[in-house]
Structures are given as structure tokens and as C-alpha cells.
Amino acid sequence: MNEETVENAPPKRGRRKKKLEPDSVPGYHDYRREMPRSPKDPEKPLKVEVVDDDPDVCKVLRIFFWTRGLAVVEAPNGTEGIAAAKKEQPDVVLLDIMMPDIDGFEVYRRLKAVPETMDIPVIFVSAKNDAASIEEGLAMGAEGYVTKPFDPASLLDRIIEVTAGEPAV
């Protein structure tokens, strides 16, 4: 082989991994680009408190929110949920209704009855999907009511709307 043939040879083709751009995937929203920030302090990430007695729900939400830059506080029951809300001052509380010690409706009443927590938005996240429960939760003044099973991405969108001051739907 002479030198001329080697120089004119096409470059070796290796397996190239095509970089997938988030904008090229329909329905994909890259929350890391615009990390949700606390309305109280824009230097800090949005803080979400999850009050649910189901450890699987807490784990799914913790991982989902954490990977999107949110701070997560968990409480396994209503009593601990109230205490955590007073101590941690989250930007929003996700509150289950059916819990062993105090139900979510009573937790909501207690949160709204004290100055430290009365301004924290609450979204009910519950398996109670009957119209009466949904109506009761929204009539109490909750910023939202999401039924289980739920899509975590849609729940995050709702959290962002609520903390940005958007009207409840």
C-alpha cells in the first residue's frame, strides 16, 4: 500500500451514540433546566412536604422530586405532618386523607388554624376518588385534589402552578 492510498481512505466509522435532546421527545419536560425555586427564597429549591402513611408513595415522590431539584420532607402520619410543617415551613404540603391517626381533612384544619402554617398551600393526594371527598377537600380551601394513582410529572406541574400563584383548577 502506498502513502497516497492511506491518506485518501475514509475515516474509520465507530459506533456513535446519538445524543437525545429533551426537546426532541414529545411530552418531555426537563425540569433541571429551570429548577423550581422557593417563592419565599429564590436561592433555595422548592420544598415539598409529603404526608402519607404509604411508604411506597413517599419513596416514589421523594425520588421523583429529588431528581428534579426539589427538597422533600416526609411525614408518615398526620401528627408528624403537622409538626414537620411547623418546623420545616415547606412551600407546599401534599396531604393524604386516609391515615391511621388523624385523617387528612383534620390535618388540613389544624394547619390552617395556626399562624405558622396557615399560608402554606395544601394539595390533597388521596385514593378517595368519590365526588363528595373531592368536593369537601376543595370546599375547605385546598389548592388542589389529586387522586391516586397519579402521574408524578402532572403532580409536579400542579405544585409549580400552586406555588407560582396560579388559580386552582
Phi, psi and omega per residue, in radians:
M1 nan 2.309 3.110
N2 -1.604 2.938 -3.071
E3 -1.123 -0.572 -3.109
E4 -1.105 -0.682 -3.125
T5 -1.162 -0.710 -3.124
V6 -1.161 -0.725 -3.115
E7 -1.158 -0.579 -3.097
N8 -1.535 -0.068 -3.121
A9 -1.198 2.494 3.100
P10 -1.149 2.669 3.135
P11 -1.126 2.626 3.115
K12 -1.123 2.442 -3.139
R13 -1.782 2.048 3.072
G14 -1.793 3.028 3.095
R15 -1.356 2.037 3.102
R16 -1.782 2.350 3.086
K17 -1.531 2.180 3.112
K18 -1.340 2.210 3.129
K19 -1.338 2.172 -3.125
L20 -1.497 2.078 3.117
E21 -1.532 2.306 -3.129
P22 -0.943 -0.615 -3.110
D23 -1.213 -0.282 -3.117
S24 -1.496 -0.137 -3.133
V25 -1.775 2.044 -3.120
P26 -1.062 2.335 3.079
G27 1.426 -0.032 -3.120
Y28 -1.554 2.309 3.086
H29 -2.176 2.109 -3.119
D30 -1.538 1.676 -3.104
Y31 -1.183 -0.340 -3.118
R32 -1.185 -0.430 3.114
R33 -1.129 -0.657 -3.094
E34 -2.278 1.312 -3.082
M35 -0.970 2.209 3.114
P36 -1.064 2.234 -3.093
R37 -1.910 2.675 3.117
S38 -1.168 2.293 3.070
P39 -1.183 -0.373 3.125
K40 -1.329 -0.638 -3.126
D41 -2.588 1.737 -3.081
P42 -1.046 -0.228 3.096
E43 -1.383 -0.266 -3.091
K44 -1.885 2.663 3.086
P45 -1.236 2.766 3.074
L46 -1.071 2.314 -3.115
K47 -1.887 2.148 -3.115
V48 -2.003 2.285 3.028
E49 -1.797 2.238 3.101
V50 -1.886 2.026 3.113
V51 -1.942 1.795 -3.075
D52 -2.724 2.387 -3.138
D53 -1.447 -0.097 3.130
D54 -1.612 1.927 -3.093
P55 -1.106 -0.477 3.120
D56 -1.180 -0.725 3.103
V57 -1.108 -0.776 3.122
C58 -1.052 -0.751 -3.113
K59 -1.138 -0.810 3.134
V60 -1.036 -0.831 -3.120
L61 -1.180 -0.691 3.129
R62 -1.038 -0.862 -3.110
I63 -1.149 -0.800 -3.112
F64 -1.057 -0.868 -3.113
F65 -1.196 -0.742 -3.111
W66 -1.059 -0.729 -3.134
T67 -1.210 -0.191 3.102
R68 -1.879 0.213 2.998
G69 1.570 0.185 -3.140
L70 -1.612 2.657 3.006
A71 -1.578 2.405 -3.067
V72 -2.181 2.307 3.044
V73 -2.041 2.341 -3.116
E74 -2.057 2.555 3.046
A75 -2.450 2.239 -3.062
P76 -1.445 -0.078 3.127
N77 -2.747 3.020 -3.072
G78 -1.116 -0.727 -3.122
T79 -1.075 -0.830 3.129
E80 -1.215 -0.514 3.098
G81 -1.119 -0.739 3.113
I82 -1.125 -0.815 3.141
A83 -1.081 -0.740 -3.135
A84 -1.160 -0.654 3.125
A85 -1.118 -0.709 3.120
K86 -1.154 -0.729 -3.074
K87 -1.342 -0.831 -2.993
E88 -1.526 -0.386 -3.108
Q89 0.869 1.093 -3.130
P90 -1.191 2.867 3.097
D91 -1.400 -0.419 3.110
V92 -2.740 2.592 3.086
V93 -2.012 2.262 3.000
L94 -1.757 2.065 -2.921
L95 -2.147 2.096 3.036
D96 -1.315 2.715 3.135
I97 -1.686 -0.823 -3.082
M98 -1.542 1.742 3.120
M99 -2.293 2.757 -3.010
P100 -1.193 -0.626 -3.053
D101 -1.636 -1.056 3.129
I102 -2.200 2.344 3.131
D103 -1.293 2.834 -3.060
G104 -1.059 -0.592 3.124
F105 -1.109 -0.711 3.118
E106 -1.231 -0.659 3.070
V107 -1.041 -0.769 3.128
Y108 -1.022 -0.837 3.133
R109 -1.002 -0.758 -3.116
R110 -1.207 -0.646 3.099
L111 -1.123 -0.688 -3.098
K112 -1.395 -0.179 -3.085
A113 -1.546 -0.205 -3.103
V114 -2.071 2.485 -3.070
P115 -1.029 -0.572 -3.091
E116 -1.116 -0.507 -3.029
T117 -2.152 -0.014 -3.017
M118 -1.136 -0.422 -3.106
D119 -1.676 0.021 -3.141
I120 -1.381 2.156 3.116
P121 -1.154 2.514 3.140
V122 -2.176 2.334 3.016
I123 -2.083 2.124 3.062
F124 -1.310 2.362 3.067
V125 -2.251 1.824 -2.957
S126 -2.529 2.728 3.034
A127 -1.410 -0.186 3.089
K128 -1.296 1.776 -3.050
N129 -1.919 0.284 3.100
D130 -1.374 2.653 -3.069
A131 -1.030 -0.643 -3.107
A132 -1.117 -0.736 3.135
S133 -1.177 -0.757 3.131
I134 -1.085 -0.796 3.134
E135 -1.093 -0.738 3.133
E136 -1.080 -0.783 -3.129
G137 -1.092 -0.772 -3.135
L138 -1.268 -0.605 3.117
A139 -1.157 -0.497 3.102
M140 -1.196 -0.395 -3.138
G141 2.019 0.134 3.117
A142 -1.077 2.597 -3.115
E143 -1.391 -0.144 3.114
G144 -3.074 2.885 3.090
Y145 -2.520 2.005 -3.115
V146 -2.036 2.277 -3.120
T147 -1.641 2.538 3.064
K148 -1.485 2.532 -0.097
P149 -1.250 2.698 -3.072
F150 -2.321 2.854 3.065
D151 -1.650 2.033 -3.117
P152 -0.984 -0.623 -3.134
A153 -1.156 -0.708 3.098
S154 -1.158 -0.659 3.098
L155 -1.117 -0.726 3.096
L156 -1.105 -0.714 3.076
D157 -1.027 -0.737 3.134
R158 -1.135 -0.714 3.112
I159 -1.061 -0.774 -3.141
I160 -1.106 -0.716 3.089
E161 -1.076 -0.804 -3.098
V162 -1.136 -0.759 -3.097
T163 -1.337 -0.280 3.081
A164 -1.574 -0.019 3.099
G165 1.519 0.352 3.108
E166 -1.310 2.645 3.128
P167 -1.194 2.571 3.123
A168 -1.206 2.520 -3.141
V169 -1.916 nan nan
